[in-house]
Each structure stands twice: as structure tokens, then as C-alpha cells.
Amino acid sequence: MGLSVLTEEENTIRDAIHQLVRDTIAKTSAEFDRTQTFPRVNMELLGKQGYLGMIVDPQWGGGGATYLAQTLVVEAIAAADPATAVIYEVHNSLHIEGIWRYGTDVQKARYLPSLCQGTAIGAFAITEANAGSNAAALTTRAERHGDRYILNGRKMFITSAGEADRYLVFATVDPSLGERGITAFIVEKGSQGLSFGPPEDKMGIRASRTSELILDNVEVPVDQRLGEEGQGYAMALYLLDGGRIGIAAQSIGIMTTALERSLAYARQREQFGEPIGHYQGVQWRLADMATDLHAARMMTYEAARRREEGPSQRPLFAMAKLFASEKAVQHAADAIQIFGGYGYMREYGVERLLRDAKVTEIYEGTSEMMRLVIASRLLKNYDLDNI
């Protein structure tokens, strides 16, 4: 049965991606997590099936779908494989969307078709060791020499670093300008002087490679600059607004699986002669999980619907990520509690939910930063009718 808040087309996409995930991505998810195998095969599959670059105009190889339709795909993938979901989300919301919104026609023609087909994977490189929540403090330099720039610096915690084929790299052309000096560049993986650190040994989303990106006198032609000099910071903030909707969707996928597995276990696990789902302590936990899931969905779908309103709705995007990510962590812990000792064992598949959920409170804006974004706008007379 379709959701009334979705269009007929969106409900059709929702049904189709759920079926595809069940038939393919779900079957390799646990093994990829255990072996830390980068799921390139999943990205290639999603490209072949038309799920990459969904919001991009068809003339550039995209599907011309709504932002909410793309959000539904993130959610469905995350229910089975949060690692593939974040690779997908960064590829689409941060990399593809950056080129689509800010690139020249030449850049769109050069880069978007392969990104939409899944033959190339894109990444987003802004975070540094001392520039996380405060991205404006980045120190990676871009110095212009004639028809090219020379990039030097190090980026931390980059999703798909070493696996992606192209990177949106943010660097400053003049540190004295602060955020007004930050500029974006499209950097190819094979560029001389570009290297990567080893994969980080992470708590969760272990199939998604996270590594340092190192720029040592990397030459980037002027025609691979995205936008004008000094536009990079505003560009990054705009793209991260969409990224936060994507992470909210990833969180909803995790919440969905937590509830589904908890319900199934509560129906079949018996203690004291009857299913544990008959006991009020378990029932109330399940009721709260279902209520939170519905609320998170509605918040995130509303945020996705209003994506094109841009920075004016930044608090709405932050609310969706804040609520969904914190509830995902809580629901993963609730699922473990319902399973009891079995939930602590990898065999039952709920301990992974907690490992994968925790990072949703951290990347693409911590919960603390989301609260700061929301409160600062509220105090500047944000229209409460938006809430």
C-alpha cells in the first residue's frame, strides 16, 4: 500500500527500489560488512537501473525525478545496507548535485553521464583534521599558476577516498579571505600528487571506505574549477543541506530494520510461557519505535519536498537529520534490548544497527551543530508556520 504523502510515481519508485534491494543488495550486505568490501557492484547496479543522478536533467544522463524520490532510494538501501546508502548519498547529493547545480555545460557533459551510469563514483572532500564542524577553517591551498591551480593539503574522513574516481575538493585561494577564499575543484583520481591514506578501521558502515586524501602539488586545470573563486563555501553549505536530508533518510532505513526485526522477534521469542510481545515493557518500546519512525519519515519527506527552497529552509533540513539520527541510535539500542543477550551477538543482525547508526549523529553535521543551526535561525524570526 502506498503512502498518501507520495505521488503515484514516487510510490512506484519506492516499491521498485525495495524489491531491487531485497533481491540483490540485501543478500551481500552482511558479508561486505564483515570483510569491509567496498560495494562498487551495488553502485554499478544502481546506475544500470536508473537510480543514480535521479534529480539530474535527462539531457545530462539523469532521471529528472523529484528530490523526494531520491530520498526514498537512500532510505530503502539503508534498510539493508547503510554503507552502500552513504556511498550513494555522497555520490548523488554532494558530488553529482554539485556539478549539476554549479558546473558549466561543458563540465556537465564531461562528468555527469558516467556518474549517472555508475561507471564513475564521486566523492566530496572538505573535512580536515582541524576543520570539521568549522569548515571555514580549512587550510588546503589552491594557488593559481596560469591556466592551472596547484593544490596542497590533507583531507580527513573522506567517504569513498581511494575508491571514487572523482573528488570535489575544497581549498582556499587566499587564507586571509576566510570563507570568501574557499573554492571548489573537480579532481580526478589519477592526478599526479594525489594519494590516499589506508582505510580507517571504523565502528560501523565498514564496507564504506573512509580514508585521508592527500594533495601534494596536484595540478588542476582552470576548467576543472567548479564555479568562481570564493564561491566554494556557500556551495558546500548548500550541498550539505541536501546531504543532511540524505543522512536523515539513511537513519530512517536503520529505524525501519530495527522495528521489523524487533517485531518479528517479539512475536516468536517466548519467556514464561508466552511471546515476549505480550508483555507491556516490550509493547511500549515497540509502540514508541513505530511512532518515532512515522514522525521521522514525515519530517524528512517534508524536508525533501522543500529542498529547492534552499538555505531559507536550512532549519527544516537540520531538524530532519537531528531527529532521525538520534532516534536511529535509540532504536538500534532498543532492538538489542528486545533481543536480550542474542541481540549482542553478530549472528542476529541487530548489533550492527547500532554500529551503523551512531555515525549518523556525526557526519554531515553533528547533532550539536544541527541544534545550533536550528536555534540560531529561530532567534532570527524563522517563520514557525514552516514547522
C-alpha positions as CSV (number, residue, x, y, z in Angstrom):
1,M,0.0,0.0,0.0
2,G,1.4,3.4,-1.0
3,L,1.9,6.4,1.3
4,S,-0.7,9.2,0.8
5,V,2.1,11.9,1.1
6,L,3.8,10.5,-2.0
7,T,2.8,10.9,-5.6
8,E,1.9,7.8,-7.7
9,E,5.3,8.0,-9.4
10,E,7.1,8.2,-6.0
11,N,5.2,5.2,-4.6
12,T,6.1,3.3,-7.7
13,I,9.8,4.1,-7.3
14,R,9.5,3.2,-3.6
15,D,8.1,-0.2,-4.4
16,A,10.6,-0.9,-7.1
17,I,13.7,0.0,-5.1
18,H,12.6,-2.0,-2.1
19,Q,12.2,-5.0,-4.4
20,L,15.6,-4.5,-6.0
21,V,17.3,-4.1,-2.6
22,R,15.7,-7.3,-1.3
23,D,16.7,-9.3,-4.4
24,T,20.3,-8.0,-4.6
25,I,21.9,-5.6,-2.1
26,A,20.5,-7.2,1.0
27,K,22.0,-10.6,0.1
28,T,25.6,-9.4,0.3
29,S,25.3,-6.8,3.0
30,A,26.4,-8.8,6.0
31,E,29.4,-10.3,4.1
32,F,30.5,-6.9,2.8
33,D,30.3,-5.5,6.3
34,R,32.3,-8.4,7.8
35,T,35.0,-8.3,5.1
36,Q,35.0,-4.5,4.6
37,T,34.4,-5.0,0.9
38,F,33.6,-1.7,-1.0
39,P,30.3,-2.3,-2.7
40,R,31.2,-1.0,-6.1
41,V,29.0,-3.7,-7.6
42,N,26.0,-2.2,-5.8
43,M,26.7,1.3,-7.3
44,E,27.1,-0.2,-10.8
45,L,23.8,-2.0,-10.3
46,L,22.0,1.2,-9.2
47,G,23.4,3.0,-12.1
48,K,22.2,0.4,-14.6
49,Q,18.7,0.5,-13.0
50,G,18.5,4.3,-13.3
51,Y,18.8,5.2,-9.6
52,L,21.9,7.4,-9.9
53,G,21.6,11.1,-10.7
54,M,17.9,10.8,-10.3
55,I,17.3,14.6,-9.9
56,V,19.6,15.5,-12.8
57,D,18.0,16.6,-16.1
58,P,17.7,13.7,-18.7
59,Q,19.9,15.7,-21.1
60,W,22.9,15.1,-18.8
61,G,22.0,11.4,-18.2
62,G,19.8,11.8,-15.1
63,G,16.2,10.7,-14.4
64,G,14.6,14.1,-13.9
65,A,12.8,12.8,-10.7
66,T,11.9,14.6,-7.6
67,Y,14.3,15.1,-4.7
68,L,11.9,13.1,-2.5
69,A,12.1,10.2,-5.0
70,Q,15.9,10.1,-4.5
71,T,15.4,10.3,-0.7
72,L,13.2,7.2,-0.9
73,V,16.0,5.3,-2.6
74,V,18.5,6.2,0.2
75,E,16.0,5.0,2.8
76,A,15.4,1.7,1.0
77,I,19.1,1.0,0.5
78,A,19.9,1.9,4.1
79,A,17.3,-0.6,5.5
80,A,19.5,-3.3,4.1
81,D,23.0,-1.8,3.8
82,P,23.8,1.6,5.4
83,A,27.3,1.5,4.0
84,T,26.0,1.5,0.4
85,A,23.5,4.1,1.4
86,V,26.1,6.6,2.5
87,I,28.2,6.0,-0.6
88,Y,25.1,6.5,-2.7
89,E,24.1,9.6,-0.8
90,V,27.5,11.3,-1.1
91,H,27.8,10.3,-4.8
92,N,24.4,11.9,-5.5
93,S,23.6,14.7,-3.0
94,L,27.2,16.1,-2.7
95,H,29.1,15.2,-5.8
96,I,26.6,14.8,-8.7
97,E,24.4,17.6,-7.4
98,G,27.4,19.9,-7.1
99,I,28.3,19.5,-10.7
100,W,24.7,19.7,-11.9
101,R,23.9,22.9,-10.0
102,Y,27.2,24.7,-10.3
103,G,29.0,23.3,-13.3
104,T,29.3,24.7,-16.8
105,D,27.6,22.9,-19.6
106,V,31.0,21.6,-20.7
107,Q,31.6,20.2,-17.2
108,K,28.1,18.6,-17.1
109,A,28.6,17.0,-20.4
110,R,32.0,15.7,-19.4
111,Y,31.3,14.3,-16.0
112,L,27.6,13.7,-15.4
113,P,26.8,10.8,-17.8
114,S,29.4,8.4,-16.3
115,L,28.4,9.4,-12.8
116,C,24.7,8.8,-13.6
117,Q,25.6,5.4,-15.2
118,G,27.6,4.2,-12.3
119,T,30.8,3.8,-14.3
120,A,32.4,6.5,-12.1
121,I,31.9,7.2,-8.4
122,G,32.1,10.7,-6.9
123,A,33.3,11.9,-3.5
124,F,33.3,15.1,-1.5
125,A,36.4,16.4,0.3
126,I,36.0,19.3,2.7
127,T,36.8,18.0,6.2
128,E,40.3,18.4,7.6
129,A,42.0,17.5,10.9
130,N,41.3,21.0,12.3
131,A,38.3,21.9,10.2
132,G,35.4,19.6,10.9
133,S,32.3,21.4,12.1
134,N,34.0,24.7,11.3
135,A,34.7,24.0,7.7
136,A,35.6,27.7,7.1
137,A,38.9,27.0,8.9
138,L,40.2,24.7,6.2
139,T,43.8,25.2,5.2
140,T,44.2,23.3,2.0
141,R,45.7,25.8,-0.5
142,A,45.0,26.3,-4.2
143,E,47.5,28.6,-5.9
144,R,46.9,29.7,-9.5
145,H,49.7,29.4,-12.0
146,G,48.5,30.5,-15.4
147,D,45.9,28.1,-16.7
148,R,46.0,25.7,-13.7
149,Y,45.9,25.6,-9.9
150,I,48.4,23.8,-7.6
151,L,46.6,22.1,-4.7
152,N,48.3,21.2,-1.4
153,G,46.8,19.9,1.8
154,R,45.2,16.9,3.5
155,K,41.5,16.0,3.9
156,M,40.2,13.7,6.6
157,F,37.4,11.2,6.9
158,I,36.6,11.2,3.2
159,T,33.8,8.8,2.2
160,S,35.0,6.6,-0.7
161,A,38.5,8.1,-0.7
162,G,40.7,5.8,-2.8
163,E,37.7,4.1,-4.4
164,A,36.0,7.1,-6.0
165,D,37.0,8.2,-9.5
166,R,36.5,11.9,-8.9
167,Y,36.6,14.3,-6.0
168,L,35.0,17.7,-5.2
169,V,37.9,19.2,-3.3
170,F,37.5,22.5,-1.4
171,A,40.6,24.7,-0.9
172,T,41.3,28.3,-0.2
173,V,42.9,30.6,-2.8
174,D,43.7,33.1,-0.1
175,P,43.7,32.3,3.6
176,S,43.3,36.0,4.5
177,L,39.9,36.0,2.9
178,G,38.5,33.3,5.3
179,E,35.4,31.6,3.9
180,R,35.3,34.1,1.0
181,G,38.5,32.4,-0.3
182,I,37.2,28.9,-0.4
183,T,36.9,27.4,-3.9
184,A,35.8,24.0,-5.3
185,F,37.7,21.9,-7.7
186,I,37.0,18.6,-9.6
187,V,40.0,16.4,-9.1
188,E,40.5,13.1,-11.0
189,K,41.7,10.1,-9.1
190,G,44.7,9.6,-11.3
191,S,46.1,13.1,-10.8
192,Q,49.8,13.2,-10.1
193,G,50.4,14.0,-6.5
194,L,47.0,12.8,-5.3
195,S,47.2,9.9,-2.8
196,F,45.2,8.3,-0.1
197,G,45.7,7.0,3.4
198,P,44.8,3.5,4.4
199,P,41.1,2.7,5.1
200,E,40.0,3.8,8.6
201,D,39.1,0.9,10.9
202,K,35.7,2.1,11.8
203,M,33.0,1.1,14.3
204,G,30.3,0.8,11.6
205,I,29.5,1.3,7.9
206,R,32.6,-0.9,7.4
207,A,32.0,-1.6,3.7
208,S,32.2,2.2,3.1
209,R,35.8,3.1,2.8
210,T,36.8,6.2,4.8
211,S,40.4,7.5,4.3
212,E,42.6,10.5,4.3
213,L,43.0,12.3,1.0
214,I,46.5,13.9,0.4
215,L,47.2,16.6,-2.2
216,D,50.9,17.1,-2.9
217,N,51.4,19.7,-5.6
218,V,48.4,18.4,-7.5
219,E,47.8,20.3,-10.8
220,V,44.2,21.1,-11.6
221,P,43.3,22.8,-14.9
222,V,41.2,26.0,-14.5
223,D,38.4,24.3,-16.4
224,Q,38.1,21.9,-13.5
225,R,37.3,24.7,-11.0
226,L,33.6,24.4,-10.1
227,G,32.1,27.9,-10.0
228,E,34.1,31.0,-9.4
229,E,36.8,31.6,-6.9
230,G,35.4,32.3,-3.5
231,Q,32.0,30.5,-4.1
232,G,33.1,27.2,-2.6
233,Y,31.9,27.8,1.0
234,A,28.4,28.8,0.1
235,M,28.3,25.9,-2.4
236,A,29.4,23.4,0.2
237,L,26.7,24.6,2.7
238,Y,24.0,24.3,0.0
239,L,25.1,20.8,-0.9
240,L,25.3,19.7,2.8
241,D,21.7,20.8,3.3
242,G,20.8,18.1,0.8
243,G,23.2,15.7,2.3
244,R,21.5,16.1,5.7
245,I,18.2,15.1,4.1
246,G,20.1,12.0,2.8
247,I,21.5,11.1,6.2
248,A,18.0,11.5,7.7
249,A,16.8,9.0,5.1
250,Q,19.7,6.7,6.0
251,S,18.7,6.9,9.6
252,I,15.1,6.0,8.7
253,G,16.3,2.9,6.9
254,I,18.1,1.8,10.0
255,M,15.0,2.6,12.1
256,T,12.8,0.5,9.8
257,T,15.0,-2.5,10.1
258,A,15.2,-2.1,13.9
259,L,11.5,-2.2,14.1
260,E,10.9,-5.0,11.6
261,R,13.4,-7.3,13.4
262,S,12.2,-6.4,16.8
263,L,8.6,-7.1,15.9
264,A,9.5,-10.5,14.4
265,Y,11.5,-11.5,17.5
266,A,8.8,-10.2,19.9
267,R,6.2,-12.5,18.1
268,Q,8.3,-15.7,18.2
269,R,10.5,-15.4,21.3
270,E,8.8,-16.9,24.4
271,Q,9.5,-16.5,28.0
272,F,7.3,-17.6,31.0
273,G,5.1,-19.5,28.6
274,E,4.2,-16.7,26.1
275,P,5.7,-14.4,23.4
276,I,7.6,-11.5,24.9
277,G,5.5,-9.2,22.7
278,H,2.6,-9.9,25.1
279,Y,4.5,-8.0,27.9
280,Q,3.9,-4.3,28.4
281,G,7.5,-3.4,28.7
282,V,8.2,-4.7,25.2
283,Q,4.9,-3.4,23.7
284,W,5.6,0.2,24.8
285,R,9.1,0.1,23.4
286,L,7.7,-1.2,20.0
287,A,4.9,1.5,20.1
288,D,7.5,4.2,20.6
289,M,9.7,2.9,17.8
290,A,6.8,2.9,15.3
291,T,5.7,6.4,16.3
292,D,9.2,7.8,16.0
293,L,9.6,6.1,12.6
294,H,6.5,7.7,11.3
295,A,7.4,11.1,12.6
296,A,10.9,10.9,11.2
297,R,9.6,9.9,7.8
298,M,7.2,12.8,7.7
299,M,9.9,15.3,8.8
300,T,12.3,14.0,6.2
301,Y,9.8,13.8,3.4
302,E,8.7,17.4,4.1
303,A,12.4,18.5,4.1
304,A,12.9,16.7,0.7
305,R,9.8,18.3,-0.8
306,R,11.2,21.8,0.1
307,R,14.8,21.1,-0.9
308,E,14.6,23.6,-3.8
309,E,13.8,26.4,-1.4
310,G,17.4,26.3,-0.4
311,P,19.1,27.9,2.6
312,S,15.8,29.5,3.7
313,Q,14.7,26.1,4.9
314,R,18.0,25.1,6.4
315,P,16.4,24.7,9.9
316,L,13.9,22.2,8.4
317,F,16.8,20.1,6.9
318,A,18.6,20.2,10.2
319,M,15.6,19.1,12.2
320,A,15.0,16.1,10.0
321,K,18.6,15.0,10.4
322,L,18.7,15.7,14.1
323,F,15.5,13.8,14.9
324,A,16.1,10.9,12.6
325,S,19.7,10.3,13.5
326,E,19.2,10.4,17.3
327,K,16.2,8.1,17.0
328,A,18.1,5.7,14.8
329,V,20.7,5.3,17.6
330,Q,18.0,4.9,20.2
331,H,16.0,2.4,18.2
332,A,19.1,0.3,17.4
333,A,19.8,0.1,21.2
334,D,16.1,-0.7,21.8
335,A,16.3,-3.6,19.3
336,I,19.3,-5.0,21.1
337,Q,17.4,-4.8,24.4
338,I,14.4,-6.6,23.0
339,F,16.6,-9.4,21.7
340,G,18.4,-9.5,25.0
341,G,21.7,-11.5,25.0
342,Y,21.1,-12.6,21.4
343,G,21.0,-9.0,20.3
344,Y,24.6,-8.6,21.4
345,M,25.7,-11.4,19.1
346,R,26.5,-10.7,15.4
347,E,24.5,-13.7,14.3
348,Y,21.2,-11.9,14.9
349,G,22.0,-8.7,12.9
350,V,20.9,-6.1,15.4
351,E,24.2,-5.2,17.0
352,R,25.3,-3.9,13.5
353,L,22.3,-1.5,13.5
354,L,23.9,0.3,16.5
355,R,27.3,0.3,14.9
356,D,26.0,1.8,11.7
357,A,23.6,4.2,13.3
358,K,26.0,6.1,15.5
359,V,27.8,7.9,12.7
360,T,24.5,9.5,11.5
361,E,24.7,11.7,14.6
362,I,28.2,12.8,13.5
363,Y,28.8,13.1,9.8
364,E,27.4,15.9,7.5
365,G,26.8,17.9,10.7
366,T,26.9,16.7,14.3
367,S,23.7,16.8,16.4
368,E,25.2,19.7,18.3
369,M,25.7,21.7,15.0
370,M,22.2,20.8,14.0
371,R,20.8,22.3,17.2
372,L,23.0,25.4,16.6
373,V,21.6,25.8,13.1
374,I,18.0,25.4,14.3
375,A,18.3,27.7,17.3
376,S,20.2,30.4,15.6
377,R,17.5,30.7,12.8
378,L,14.7,30.5,15.3
379,L,16.1,33.5,17.1
380,K,16.2,35.4,13.8
381,N,12.5,35.1,13.4
382,Y,12.3,31.9,11.3
383,D,8.7,31.5,10.2
384,L,7.2,29.0,12.6
385,D,4.5,28.2,10.1
386,N,7.2,26.1,8.3
387,I,7.3,23.7,11.3
